[in-house]
Amino acid sequence: MFKTELDKLLFEPPPLGCVLSLTGLPQSGGTIQDRSPYGNNGTITGATWTRLPSGLWVLQFDGTDDYVKVLDHSSLDIINTLTLEAWIKRDVIGAYHGIIAKYSTGGTQNSFLLAISDGNKPNFRVSKDGAYSGATITSLFGATNLLANIWYHVVATYQYVADGTSIMKLYLNGVEDGTTSVAVGPIFVTTTDVYLGAYSVPDIFLDGLIGLPRIDNSTLNALGITNHYNQERHLFGV
């Protein structure tokens, strides 16, 4: 039987290495089901379901107090290889928007963050000792300005190699948009929950839509990321 890309996303198991895949179908009780083997279901606060013309369901966040929380779990304590991935569409520009975060705006329980900066560029951060800022974190910005009311496929990858060097990359719509190589890793393990559409609740919220948020405990290569973009873009009208 022929299966569409939407069927595959909704019903087939995600690839090996996936620890969070909130593809999403509306559920009762404000829950978004995780399709990874780890059952990292998300609890929805405020965000509402929206169905795209393709049939894919995504979540709408109001930029004020909406978010999805995934409780901390050992599967999300990733230290050496990491991929964060999501489709996003912002309603406004010029403000900081959290996308996927195991991060806060202070304290010592910070691991990783994917966001859009107030300068409208993709932003990827990791901390090697739990600090929010300073010499022990690396903050990588993409080169491209993101506009409002346009769908983008945003991916961040991290790889810690044996000589102490960490390689961080950002991809936008299947194309590398930024990279850095620094002595930062491994990523610090924290007890912080994972948030979608926000970080450091109760602030730094996304005003817009998120679709297909995923976390992998491996580093996807450029070809794999480009394939994801090309396989999924029609679902978002891109």
N, CA, C and O of each residue as an XYZ file, in Angstrom:
952
protein
N       0.842     -1.202      0.000
C       0.000      0.000      0.000
C       0.876      1.250      0.000
O       1.813      1.346      0.793
N       0.587      2.198     -0.870
C       1.361      3.426     -0.964
C       1.126      4.300      0.268
O      -0.007      4.492      0.709
N       2.221      4.821      0.808
C       2.113      5.712      1.956
C       2.682      7.075      1.590
O       3.755      7.169      0.993
N       1.960      8.125      1.949
C       2.455      9.472      1.739
C       3.483      9.814      2.811
O       3.631      9.098      3.802
N       4.194     10.926      2.596
C       5.163     11.370      3.599
C       4.464     11.689      4.918
O       5.030     11.460      5.987
N       3.244     12.213      4.856
C       2.489     12.490      6.073
C       2.171     11.200      6.813
O       2.284     11.153      8.037
N       1.776     10.156      6.100
C       1.517      8.860      6.726
C       2.757      8.349      7.443
O       2.672      7.857      8.568
N       3.907      8.467      6.791
C       5.154      7.985      7.382
C       5.465      8.735      8.673
O       5.843      8.133      9.678
N       5.300     10.071      8.632
C       5.597     10.887      9.805
C       4.684     10.555     10.974
O       5.108     10.560     12.130
N       3.425     10.266     10.661
C       2.446     10.051     11.719
C       2.457      8.638     12.279
O       2.156      8.436     13.455
N       2.798      7.661     11.454
C       2.548      6.285     11.863
C       3.774      5.363     11.861
O       3.746      4.325     12.523
N       4.831      5.704     11.150
C       6.007      4.851     11.161
C       6.951      5.273     12.284
O       7.010      6.455     12.623
N       7.695      4.320     12.872
C       8.646      4.680     13.929
C       9.702      5.644     13.408
O      10.125      5.528     12.258
N      10.134      6.587     14.225
C      11.197      7.501     13.795
C      12.527      6.768     13.682
O      12.661      5.657     14.197
N      13.513      7.367     13.018
C      14.816      6.707     12.844
C      15.506      6.428     14.173
O      15.229      7.076     15.182
N      16.407      5.458     14.154
C      17.219      5.130     15.325
C      18.000      6.364     15.765
O      18.580      7.067     14.937
N      18.013      6.621     17.055
C      18.710      7.784     17.591
C      17.773      8.911     17.980
O      18.172      9.835     18.689
N      16.529      8.843     17.522
C      15.548      9.877     17.874
C      15.086      9.676     19.315
O      14.665      8.577     19.678
N      15.158     10.718     20.139
C      14.723     10.639     21.535
C      13.480     11.493     21.793
O      12.882     11.411     22.866
N      13.091     12.309     20.814
C      11.876     13.105     20.930
C      11.374     13.418     19.528
O      12.090     14.014     18.723
N      10.136     13.015     19.239
C       9.526     13.290     17.945
C       8.056     13.603     18.181
O       7.227     12.701     18.296
N       7.744     14.890     18.252
C       6.376     15.330     18.544
C       5.689     15.711     17.236
O       5.317     16.865     17.023
N       5.530     14.725     16.374
C       4.898     14.953     15.082
C       3.504     15.511     15.266
O       3.128     16.489     14.621
N       2.746     14.899     16.136
C       1.521     15.528     16.570
C       0.254     15.165     15.846
O       0.139     15.331     14.631
N      -0.692     14.668     16.603
C      -2.101     14.600     16.256
C      -2.843     15.108     17.487
O      -2.444     14.784     18.605
N      -3.902     15.886     17.324
C      -4.602     16.409     18.498
C      -5.044     15.290     19.437
O      -5.642     14.301     19.014
N      -4.739     15.467     20.706
C      -5.091     14.496     21.734
C      -5.947     15.183     22.793
O      -5.878     16.399     22.969
N      -6.737     14.408     23.481
C      -7.468     14.966     24.616
C      -6.520     15.128     25.796
O      -5.508     14.432     25.888
N      -6.845     16.035     26.684
C      -6.048     16.202     27.885
C      -4.821     17.062     27.717
O      -3.972     17.106     28.607
N      -4.704     17.755     26.585
C      -3.582     18.675     26.414
C      -2.237     18.007     26.307
O      -1.243     18.547     26.791
N      -2.175     16.833     25.679
C      -0.927     16.098     25.534
C      -0.567     15.957     24.068
O      -1.442     15.734     23.231
N       0.715     16.085     23.748
C       1.221     15.772     22.420
C       2.124     14.548     22.560
O       3.082     14.552     23.332
N       1.806     13.516     21.810
C       2.454     12.221     21.980
C       3.823     12.186     21.306
O       3.993     12.639     20.174
N       4.788     11.637     22.032
C       6.130     11.408     21.502
C       6.154     10.082     20.749
O       5.684      9.066     21.260
N       6.702     10.093     19.535
C       6.780      8.880     18.740
C       8.110      8.161     18.883
O       8.307      7.107     18.278
N       9.028      8.711     19.675
C      10.285      8.009     19.927
C      10.022      6.833     20.862
O       8.936      6.744     21.435
N      10.992      5.921     21.034
C      10.786      4.784     21.937
C      10.718      5.159     23.418
O      10.479      4.290     24.257
N      10.924      6.433     23.755
C      11.111      6.811     25.156
C       9.859      7.397     25.807
O       9.857      7.642     27.014
N       8.819      7.621     25.053
C       7.581      8.123     25.648
C       7.708      9.494     26.271
O       7.096      9.759     27.306
N       8.495     10.377     25.661
C       8.684     11.732     26.193
C       7.545     12.654     25.737
O       7.756     13.610     24.991
N       6.352     12.342     26.202
C       5.179     13.111     25.798
C       5.257     14.542     26.323
O       5.836     14.802     27.377
N       4.658     15.470     25.559
C       4.653     16.865     25.960
C       3.315     17.288     26.521
O       2.268     16.838     26.057
N       3.347     18.155     27.522
C       2.135     18.735     28.097
C       1.962     20.144     27.544
O       2.845     20.990     27.682
N       0.817     20.386     26.920
C       0.557     21.657     26.251
C      -0.063     22.644     27.232
O      -1.050     22.336     27.900
N       0.528     23.833     27.311
C      -0.045     24.922     28.100
C      -0.340     26.085     27.163
O       0.579     26.737     26.668
N      -1.604     26.343     26.922
C      -2.009     27.507     26.146
C      -1.980     27.323     24.637
O      -2.885     27.794     23.948
N      -0.976     26.659     24.110
C      -0.843     26.512     22.663
C      -2.033     25.753     22.083
O      -2.611     24.890     22.745
N      -2.395     26.080     20.847
C      -3.565     25.487     20.209
C      -3.180     24.794     18.911
O      -2.200     25.158     18.262
N      -3.972     23.786     18.545
C      -3.720     23.022     17.323
C      -4.238     23.781     16.107
O      -5.304     24.396     16.139
N      -3.444     23.719     15.025
C      -3.833     24.276     13.735
C      -3.527     23.245     12.659
O      -2.446     22.656     12.643
N      -4.484     23.029     11.760
C      -4.270     22.057     10.691
C      -3.922     22.784      9.396
O      -4.645     23.679      8.957
N      -2.793     22.382      8.786
C      -2.364     22.976      7.532
C      -3.130     22.362      6.365
O      -3.712     21.289      6.518
N      -3.144     23.014      5.205
C      -3.832     22.461      4.042
C      -3.366     21.056      3.659
O      -4.130     20.291      3.071
N      -2.121     20.714      3.988
C      -1.590     19.381      3.682
C      -2.190     18.298      4.567
O      -2.059     17.111      4.270
N      -2.853     18.700      5.661
C      -3.390     17.754      6.634
C      -2.551     17.639      7.888
O      -2.999     17.054      8.874
N      -1.335     18.187      7.873
C      -0.451     18.134      9.046
C      -0.963     19.077     10.135
O      -1.352     20.213      9.861
N      -0.956     18.581     11.377
C      -1.314     19.407     12.524
C      -0.048     20.007     13.142
O       0.947     19.310     13.335
N      -0.097     21.302     13.448
C       1.010     21.999     14.098
C       0.449     22.765     15.288
O      -0.767     22.843     15.469
N       1.342     23.329     16.101
C       0.904     24.075     17.283
C       1.149     25.564     17.113
O       2.201     25.996     16.641
N       0.138     26.343     17.515
C       0.194     27.798     17.485
C       0.483     28.317     18.894
O      -0.193     27.944     19.854
N       1.506     29.189     19.008
C       1.914     29.779     20.283
C       1.670     31.286     20.227
O       1.902     31.913     19.194
N       1.201     31.875     21.341
C       0.767     33.274     21.314
C       1.852     34.278     21.674
O       1.596     35.481     21.640
N       3.066     33.823     22.022
C       4.153     34.737     22.345
C       4.088     35.326     23.732
O       4.935     36.141     24.097
N       3.092     34.929     24.519
C       2.897     35.506     25.858
C       3.078     34.482     26.972
O       3.840     34.710     27.912
N       2.374     33.349     26.867
C       2.453     32.364     27.949
C       2.203     30.938     27.459
O       1.887     30.063     28.266
N       2.336     30.687     26.162
C       2.116     29.341     25.621
C       3.421     28.563     25.533
O       4.466     29.126     25.205
N       3.361     27.279     25.825
C       4.536     26.426     25.690
C       4.118     24.963     25.783
O       2.992     24.637     26.160
N       5.055     24.100     25.427
C       4.928     22.655     25.655
C       6.082     22.231     26.546
O       7.234     22.582     26.293
N       5.768     21.473     27.594
C       6.815     20.997     28.501
C       6.957     19.488     28.400
O       5.975     18.748     28.468
N       8.199     19.045     28.237
C       8.545     17.621     28.246
C       9.398     17.382     29.478
O      10.480     17.955     29.602
N       8.931     16.555     30.379
C       9.649     16.331     31.628
C      11.033     15.745     31.380
O      11.232     14.945     30.465
N      11.977     16.155     32.205
C      13.352     15.657     32.098
C      13.377     14.134     32.165
O      12.664     13.518     32.957
N      14.208     13.547     31.323
C      14.356     12.091     31.263
C      15.785     11.798     30.845
O      16.413     12.605     30.159
N      16.302     10.652     31.254
C      17.689     10.307     30.944
C      17.958     10.291     29.439
O      19.081     10.561     29.012
N      16.942      9.978     28.630
C      17.129      9.960     27.180
C      17.415     11.351     26.618
O      17.965     11.481     25.524
N      17.039     12.394     27.369
C      17.249     13.768     26.930
C      18.531     14.371     27.488
O      18.837     15.534     27.225
N      19.282     13.584     28.261
C      20.565     14.032     28.806
C      21.658     13.691     27.803
O      22.384     12.711     27.968
N      21.765     14.502     26.773
C      22.650     14.250     25.634
C      23.934     15.047     25.824
O      23.880     16.237     26.134
N      25.083     14.411     25.645
C      26.336     15.091     25.953
C      27.291     15.244     24.774
O      28.005     16.243     24.700
N      27.325     14.286     23.855
C      28.366     14.298     22.822
C      27.879     14.590     21.412
O      28.554     15.300     20.666
N      26.731     14.064     21.033
C      26.205     14.281     19.692
C      24.724     14.618     19.795
O      23.973     13.933     20.490
N      24.306     15.669     19.105
C      22.959     16.203     19.282
C      22.460     16.813     17.978
O      23.220     17.447     17.246
N      21.175     16.614     17.699
C      20.502     17.338     16.617
C      19.161     17.853     17.132
O      18.371     17.093     17.692
N      18.912     19.136     16.942
C      17.637     19.773     17.247
C      17.021     20.219     15.921
O      17.706     20.807     15.083
N      15.743     19.944     15.734
C      15.132     20.169     14.422
C      13.674     20.580     14.580
O      12.956     20.024     15.411
N      13.238     21.551     13.784
C      11.825     21.961     13.800
C      11.535     22.828     12.585
O      12.428     23.450     12.011
N      10.267     22.850     12.212
C       9.743     23.833     11.269
C       9.104     24.953     12.086
O       8.347     24.687     13.019
N       9.407     26.200     11.740
C       8.847     27.320     12.496
C       8.336     28.403     11.547
O       8.853     28.588     10.445
N       7.319     29.103     12.004
C       6.755     30.239     11.271
C       6.371     31.290     12.302
O       5.436     31.091     13.077
N       7.088     32.403     12.314
C       6.841     33.446     13.313
C       5.825     34.465     12.812
O       5.772     34.790     11.626
N       5.023     34.956     13.747
C       4.054     35.999     13.411
C       4.680     37.387     13.473
O       4.203     38.314     12.817
N       5.749     37.536     14.261
C       6.402     38.837     14.414
C       7.909     38.656     14.373
O       8.415     37.560     14.612
N       8.623     39.725     14.072
C      10.079     39.708     14.093
C      10.574     40.706     15.132
O       9.793     41.477     15.689
N      11.888     40.682     15.387
C      12.478     41.651     16.296
C      12.375     41.289     17.762
O      12.638     42.120     18.631
N      11.987     40.034     18.047
C      11.923     39.571     19.437
C      12.563     38.194     19.521
O      12.582     37.456     18.536
N      13.085     37.844     20.692
C      13.694     36.533     20.887
C      12.600     35.477     21.008
O      11.632     35.669     21.745
N      12.746     34.366     20.291
C      11.739     33.320     20.273
C      12.399     31.975     20.587
O      13.293     31.542     19.860
N      11.969     31.314     21.659
C      12.450     29.975     21.959
C      11.780     28.947     21.065
O      10.579     29.030     20.807
N      12.562     27.969     20.585
C      12.013     26.882     19.767
C      12.086     25.562     20.535
O      11.054     24.976     20.860
N      13.297     25.096     20.824
C      13.521     23.885     21.628
C      14.591     24.217     22.651
O      15.652     24.723     22.286
N      14.336     23.942     23.928
C      15.299     24.354     24.943
C      15.314     23.434     26.145
O      14.273     23.032     26.664
N      16.502     23.119     26.565
C      16.766     22.550     27.897
C      17.670     23.591     28.567
O      18.845     23.350     28.844
N      17.066     24.757     28.812
C      17.834     25.965     29.084
C      16.962     26.948     29.852
O      15.735     26.885     29.777
N      17.595     27.856     30.591
C      16.866     28.890     31.320
C      17.600     30.213     31.161
O      18.638     30.268     30.502
N      17.073     31.282     31.757
C      17.738     32.580     31.654
C      18.631     32.865     32.857
O      18.956     34.022     33.121
N      19.017     31.868     33.560
C      19.907     32.056     34.693
C      20.194     30.729     35.360
O      19.774     29.676     34.880
N      20.917     30.783     36.477
C      21.200     29.562     37.217
C      22.278     28.706     36.564
O      23.036     29.167     35.711
N      22.323     27.451     36.990
C      23.392     26.543     36.547
C      22.837     25.245     36.002
O      23.511     24.216     36.056
N      21.615     25.271     35.475
C      20.985     24.067     34.941
C      20.644     24.252     33.465
O      19.491     24.100     33.062
N      21.657     24.582     32.664
C      21.480     24.846     31.248
C      22.246     23.827     30.408
O      23.410     23.532     30.682
N      21.581     23.292     29.382
C      22.217     22.313     28.502
C      22.296     22.816     27.070
O      23.386     23.091     26.568
N      21.132     22.942     26.394
C      21.141     23.336     24.983
C      19.894     24.141     24.646
O      18.874     24.067     25.331
N      20.010     24.909     23.571
C      18.943     25.821     23.179
C      18.976     26.056     21.677
O      20.039     26.298     21.105
N      17.809     25.983     21.035
C      17.621     26.430     19.658
C      16.559     27.518     19.682
O      15.475     27.318     20.231
N      16.864     28.665     19.091
C      15.961     29.812     19.173
C      16.150     30.695     17.944
O      16.995     30.432     17.088
N      15.339     31.749     17.882
C      15.534     32.826     16.923
C      15.861     34.078     17.723
O      15.117     34.449     18.631
N      16.968     34.729     17.391
C      17.412     35.874     18.165
C      16.552     37.096     17.885
O      15.780     37.121     16.926
N      16.696     38.118     18.740
C      15.977     39.362     18.504
C      16.521     40.097     17.286
O      15.939     41.085     16.838
N      17.651     39.606     16.747
C      18.168     40.093     15.470
C      17.681     39.267     14.296
O      18.136     39.442     13.166
N      16.726     38.340     14.581
C      16.032     37.550     13.556
C      16.900     36.482     12.896
O      16.650     36.102     11.752
N      17.905     36.002     13.598
C      18.766     34.951     13.071
C      18.628     33.687     13.925
O      18.384     33.779     15.128
N      18.782     32.504     13.311
C      18.815     31.277     14.112
C      19.929     31.351     15.148
O      21.002     31.889     14.875
N      19.672     30.806     16.344
C      20.637     30.848     17.434
C      20.685     29.489     18.129
O      19.653     28.945     18.521
N      21.889     28.950     18.276
C      22.123     27.646     18.896
C      23.125     27.842     20.022
O      24.209     28.385     19.810
N      22.758     27.397     21.223
C      23.654     27.521     22.380
C      23.832     26.184     23.070
O      22.900     25.384     23.149
N      25.035     25.949     23.568
C      25.288     24.817     24.460
C      26.153     25.294     25.621
O      26.940     26.231     25.487
N      25.990     24.631     26.762
C      26.772     24.953     27.953
C      27.534     23.716     28.409
O      26.982     22.616     28.423
N      28.800     23.891     28.782
C      29.586     22.739     29.220
C      29.624     22.585     30.738
O      30.112     21.574     31.242
N      29.107     23.590     31.482
C      29.095     23.467     32.944
C      27.759     23.875     33.555
O      27.650     24.016     34.774
N      26.745     24.065     32.718
C      25.426     24.445     33.209
C      25.181     25.929     33.281
O      24.055     26.354     33.538
N      26.223     26.744     33.058
C      26.066     28.196     33.138
C      25.192     28.703     31.994
O      25.152     28.115     30.913
N      24.497     29.803     32.256
C      23.630     30.418     31.253
C      24.439     31.213     30.229
O      24.104     31.232     29.044
N      25.492     31.860     30.686
C      26.312     32.691     29.808
C      27.753     32.665     30.298
O      28.051     32.100     31.350
N      28.649     33.287     29.520
C      30.043     33.345     29.921
C      30.937     32.492     29.038
O      30.532     32.050     27.962
N      32.158     32.268     29.505
C      33.171     31.597     28.690
C      32.896     30.121     28.478
O      33.467     29.513     27.573
N      32.036     29.535     29.292
C      31.796     28.093     29.198
C      30.604     27.742     28.316
O      30.221     26.575     28.233
N      30.019     28.727     27.663
C      28.952     28.442     26.700
C      29.388     28.915     25.317
O      30.204     29.827     25.188
N      28.838     28.288     24.297
C      29.040     28.755     22.933
C      27.692     29.105     22.335
O      26.749     28.319     22.417
N      27.597     30.275     21.739
C      26.372     30.738     21.107
C      26.663     30.969     19.624
O      27.409     31.879     19.265
N      26.075     30.149     18.781
C      26.276     30.228     17.335
C      25.051     30.871     16.685
O      23.918     30.464     16.945
N      25.282     31.865     15.850
C      24.208     32.520     15.118
C      24.298     32.163     13.640
O      25.389     32.056     13.079
N      23.137     31.981     13.019
C      23.106     31.775     11.590
C      23.352     33.075     10.847
O      23.367     34.152     11.442
N      23.544     32.964      9.532
C      23.842     34.136      8.716
C      22.593     34.795      8.150
O      22.648     35.947      7.718
N      21.473     34.091      8.144
C      20.284     34.543      7.428
C      19.273     35.208      8.345
O      19.004     34.717      9.442
N      18.717     36.317      7.902
C      17.607     36.958      8.612
C      16.308     36.239      8.277
O      15.989     36.038      7.105
N      15.557     35.849      9.309
C      14.289     35.150      9.119
C      13.143     36.155      9.135
O      13.060     37.004     10.023
N      12.272     36.050      8.156
C      11.148     36.960      8.028
C       9.929     36.425      8.769
O       9.904     35.267      9.186
N       8.932     37.264      8.928
C       7.673     36.840      9.534
C       6.792     36.159      8.491
O       6.905     36.415      7.292
N       5.907     35.281      8.982
C       4.868     34.649      8.164
C       5.417     33.778      7.043
O       4.782     33.624      6.000
N       6.601     33.208      7.264
C       7.209     32.277      6.314
C       7.681     31.048      7.084
O       8.281     31.168      8.151
N       7.406     29.875      6.538
C       7.880     28.638      7.150
C       9.367     28.440      6.866
O       9.832     28.611      5.739
N      10.109     28.070      7.931
C      11.526     27.734      7.812
C      11.796     26.390      8.491
O      11.203     26.069      9.520
N      12.685     25.629      7.905
C      13.190     24.395      8.512
C      14.522     24.730      9.164
O      15.496     25.038      8.476
N      14.565     24.671     10.498
C      15.747     25.079     11.259
C      16.323     23.861     11.976
O      15.604     23.142     12.670
N      17.621     23.636     11.804
C      18.288     22.475     12.400
C      19.602     22.929     13.032
O      20.340     23.726     12.451
N      19.884     22.415     14.222
C      21.164     22.642     14.892
C      21.806     21.295     15.185
O      21.131     20.373     15.643
N      23.111     21.173     14.923
C      23.833     19.931     15.217
C      25.064     20.230     16.059
O      25.671     21.298     15.970
N      25.408     19.244     16.880
C      26.551     19.362     17.790
C      27.320     18.052     17.783
O      26.728     16.974     17.839
N      28.645     18.150     17.715
C      29.485     16.956     17.784
C      30.740     17.262     18.586
O      31.523     18.147     18.242
N      30.908     16.507     19.661
C      32.122     16.615     20.481
C      33.076     15.518     20.046
O      32.711     14.342     20.028
N      34.289     15.895     19.696
C      35.269     14.923     19.228
C      36.354     14.735     20.268
O      36.492     15.543     21.186
N      37.127     13.666     20.123
C      38.004     13.185     21.189
C      39.086     14.179     21.592
O      39.535     14.155     22.738
N      39.513     15.042     20.695
C      40.602     15.954     21.040
C      40.130     17.180     21.818
O      40.916     18.089     22.087
N      38.847     17.205     22.179
C      38.313     18.315     22.955
C      37.651     19.385     22.130
O      37.169     20.374     22.683
N      37.610     19.222     20.836
C      36.970     20.189     19.957
C      35.494     19.841     19.755
O      35.137     18.677     19.570
N      34.653     20.860     19.793
C      33.234     20.681     19.510
C      32.886     21.409     18.228
O      33.302     22.548     18.013
N      32.119     20.745     17.380
C      31.691     21.341     16.120
C      30.189     21.586     16.192
O      29.405     20.658     16.391
N      29.802     22.836     16.030
C      28.389     23.226     16.059
C      28.018     23.775     14.692
O      28.785     24.516     14.077
N      26.809     23.395     14.214
C      26.351     23.874     12.922
C      24.874     24.236     12.984
O      24.109     23.671     13.765
N      24.497     25.177     12.155
C      23.102     25.535     11.935
C      22.769     25.345     10.459
O      23.568     25.661      9.578
N      21.570     24.821     10.212
C      21.082     24.658      8.843
C      19.739     25.349      8.716
O      18.920     25.324      9.634
N      19.527     25.963      7.568
C      18.264     26.618      7.280
C      17.776     26.140      5.915
O      18.451     26.316      4.901
N      16.591     25.533      5.911
C      16.008     25.016      4.669
C      16.981     24.099      3.926
O      17.135     24.182      2.707
N      17.632     23.225      4.694
C      18.494     22.208      4.119
C      19.884     22.654      3.739
O      20.656     21.867      3.192
N      20.225     23.914      4.020
C      21.528     24.465      3.643
C      22.244     24.964      4.897
O      21.630     25.599      5.753
N      23.550     24.674      5.005
C      24.321     25.137      6.158
C      24.289     26.658      6.234
O      24.537     27.341      5.241
N      23.976     27.190      7.433
C      23.811     28.622      7.629
C      24.778     29.193      8.660
O      24.800     30.402      8.890
N      25.578     28.326      9.282
C      26.547     28.783     10.265
C      27.276     27.613     10.875
O      26.698     26.539     11.038
N      28.560     27.805     11.221
C      29.333     26.737     11.855
C      30.428     27.337     12.718
O      30.912     28.437     12.449
N      30.815     26.611     13.754
C      31.933     27.019     14.588
C      32.588     25.782     15.176
O      31.935     24.757     15.370
N      33.875     25.880     15.458
C      34.627     24.787     16.059
C      35.356     25.343     17.280
O      36.259     26.170     17.155
N      34.946     24.870     18.474
C      35.484     25.412     19.719
C      35.676     24.303     20.750
O      35.122     23.212     20.614
N      36.464     24.593     21.774
C      36.684     23.642     22.869
C      35.641     23.887     23.943
O      35.905     24.587     24.921
N      34.456     23.315     23.767
C      33.367     23.555     24.704
C      32.895     22.290     25.380
O      32.789     22.265     26.606
N      32.605     21.233     24.632
C      31.888     20.058     25.118
C      32.648     19.248     26.121
O      33.785     19.579     26.455
N      32.040     18.184     26.615
C      30.682     17.714     26.336
C      29.606     18.658     26.913
O      29.895     19.519     27.744
N      28.366     18.469     26.449
C      27.247     19.268     26.945
C      26.932     18.868     28.383
O      26.965     17.687     28.732
N      26.631     19.848     29.200
C      26.346     19.616     30.614
C      24.992     18.925     30.787
O      24.010     19.299     30.146
N      24.950     17.923     31.652
C      23.710     17.212     31.959
C      22.974     17.950     33.074
O      23.552     18.235     34.123
N      21.699     18.256     32.846
C      20.921     19.015     33.816
C      19.623     18.290     34.164
O      19.265     17.291     33.541
N      18.933     18.810     35.164
C      17.606     18.317     35.534
C      16.498     19.176     34.934
O      15.323     18.976     35.240
N      16.867     20.132     34.078
C      15.899     21.017     33.462
C      14.996     20.256     32.498
O      15.460     19.378     31.770
N      13.713     20.588     32.492
C      12.790     20.004     31.523
C      13.051     20.608     30.144
O      13.673     21.663     30.023
N      12.565     19.923     29.109
C      12.644     20.449     27.745
C      11.380     21.242     27.448
O      10.271     20.795     27.742
N      11.555     22.420     26.863
C      10.429     23.269     26.484
C      10.416     23.471     24.972
O      11.465     23.607     24.342
N       9.238     23.487     24.414
C       9.028     23.847     23.022
C       8.223     25.142     22.976
O       7.263     25.318     23.725
N       8.629     26.042     22.087
C       7.933     27.316     21.977
C       8.288     28.295     23.076
O       7.632     29.326     23.223
N       9.311     27.988     23.847
C       9.704     28.862     24.953
C      11.010     28.348     25.539
O      11.433     27.225     25.265
N      11.636     29.183     26.344
C      12.623     28.694     27.297
C      12.598     29.602     28.502
O      12.101     30.727     28.447
N      13.133     29.103     29.579
C      13.093     29.832     30.841
C      11.677     30.279     31.179
O      11.451     31.443     31.510
N      10.720     29.349     31.095
C       9.350     29.682     31.470
C       9.374     30.286     32.872
O       9.962     29.678     33.766
N       8.765     31.456     33.114
C       7.669     32.033     32.321
C       8.051     33.200     31.418
O       7.358     34.217     31.450
N       9.110     33.117     30.615
C       9.330     34.159     29.616
C      10.060     33.586     28.409
O      10.325     32.385     28.356
N      10.382     34.428     27.451
C      11.041     34.059     26.187
C      10.183     33.066     25.415
O      10.561     31.907     25.241
N       9.039     33.524     24.962
C       8.080     32.667     24.270
C       8.100     32.905     22.758
O       8.506     33.966     22.284
N       7.656     31.901     22.024
C       7.497     32.009     20.580
C       6.119     32.566     20.239
O       5.110     32.148     20.806
N       6.090     33.510     19.310
C       4.839     34.012     18.756
C       4.752     33.473     17.326
O       5.299     34.068     16.397
N       4.062     32.346     17.160
C       3.992     31.727     15.850
C       3.692     30.244     15.940
O       3.064     29.784     16.894
N       4.144     29.497     14.940
C       3.825     28.083     14.794
C       5.078     27.230     14.826
O       6.147     27.648     14.380
N       4.927     26.013     15.366
C       5.988     25.011     15.335
C       5.411     23.708     14.796
O       4.331     23.277     15.199
N       6.145     23.094     13.882
C       5.764     21.780     13.372
C       6.939     20.820     13.387
O       8.084     21.223     13.183
N       6.654     19.564     13.629
C       7.629     18.462     13.589
C       8.887     18.715     14.432
O       9.994     18.544     13.923
N       8.754     19.115     15.698
C       9.949     19.277     16.542
C      10.548     17.928     16.893
O       9.824     16.994     17.238
N      11.889     17.819     16.805
C      12.576     16.556     17.055
C      13.912     16.792     17.732
O      14.556     17.822     17.532
N      14.319     15.820     18.536
C      15.651     15.796     19.130
C      16.254     14.425     18.860
O      15.601     13.400     19.061
N      17.503     14.410     18.403
C      18.240     13.164     18.196
C      19.498     13.167     19.046
O      20.104     14.214     19.273
N      19.889     11.974     19.518
C      21.146     11.856     20.255
C      22.282     11.488     19.319
O      23.268     10.883     19.739
N      22.146     11.851     18.055
C      23.189     11.693     17.048
C      23.302     12.995     16.266
O      22.438     13.865     16.373
N      24.360     13.127     15.485
C      24.567     14.318     14.677
C      24.185     14.007     13.236
O      24.911     13.300     12.538
N      23.051     14.531     12.791
C      22.653     14.318     11.410
C      23.629     15.027     10.473
O      24.069     16.143     10.750
N      23.964     14.364      9.355
C      24.862     14.996      8.404
C      24.085     15.888      7.440
O      22.854     15.916      7.453
N      24.820     16.612      6.612
C      24.200     17.586      5.721
C      23.213     16.929      4.764
O      22.148     17.483      4.495
N      23.559     15.753      4.250
C      22.674     15.066      3.311
C      21.366     14.666      3.991
O      20.287     14.831      3.421
N      21.469     14.138      5.215
C      20.266     13.742      5.945
C      19.352     14.922      6.223
O      18.131     14.802      6.129
N      19.941     16.069      6.567
C      19.148     17.265      6.859
C      18.481     17.791      5.591
O      17.313     18.180      5.613
N      19.224     17.800      4.491
C      18.645     18.232      3.220
C      17.512     17.316      2.798
O      16.498     17.777      2.274
N      17.683     16.009      3.025
C      16.621     15.054      2.697
C      15.361     15.324      3.507
O      14.255     15.290      2.969
N      15.528     15.597      4.818
C      14.367     15.916      5.653
C      13.630     17.126      5.093
O      12.404     17.126      4.985
N      14.391     18.152      4.738
C      13.771     19.369      4.200
C      12.995     19.077      2.916
O      11.848     19.497      2.763
N      13.624     18.365      2.014
C      12.971     18.097      0.728
C      11.770     17.159      0.862
O      10.796     17.280      0.119
N      11.843     16.223      1.813
C      10.741     15.290      2.021
C       9.538     15.949      2.683
O       8.403     15.518      2.475
N       9.773     16.984      3.475
C       8.713     17.571      4.288
C       8.201     18.927      3.796
O       7.128     19.366      4.211
N       8.933     19.577      2.941
C       8.623     20.965      2.578
C       7.216     21.132      2.029
O       6.557     22.136      2.296
N       6.749     20.138      1.252
C       5.405     20.267      0.672
C       4.315     20.277      1.733
O       3.234     20.823      1.513
N       4.603     19.665      2.900
C       3.624     19.663      3.986
C       3.378     21.079      4.522
O       2.324     21.367      5.089
N       4.381     21.964      4.328
C       4.298     23.334      4.829
C       4.092     24.348      3.700
O       4.175     25.557      3.914
N       3.824     23.838      2.506
C       3.595     24.730      1.378
C       4.816     25.459      0.910
O       4.709     26.544      0.339
N       6.008     24.875      1.143
C       7.270     25.516      0.775
C       7.760     24.964     -0.558
O       8.812     25.376     -1.048
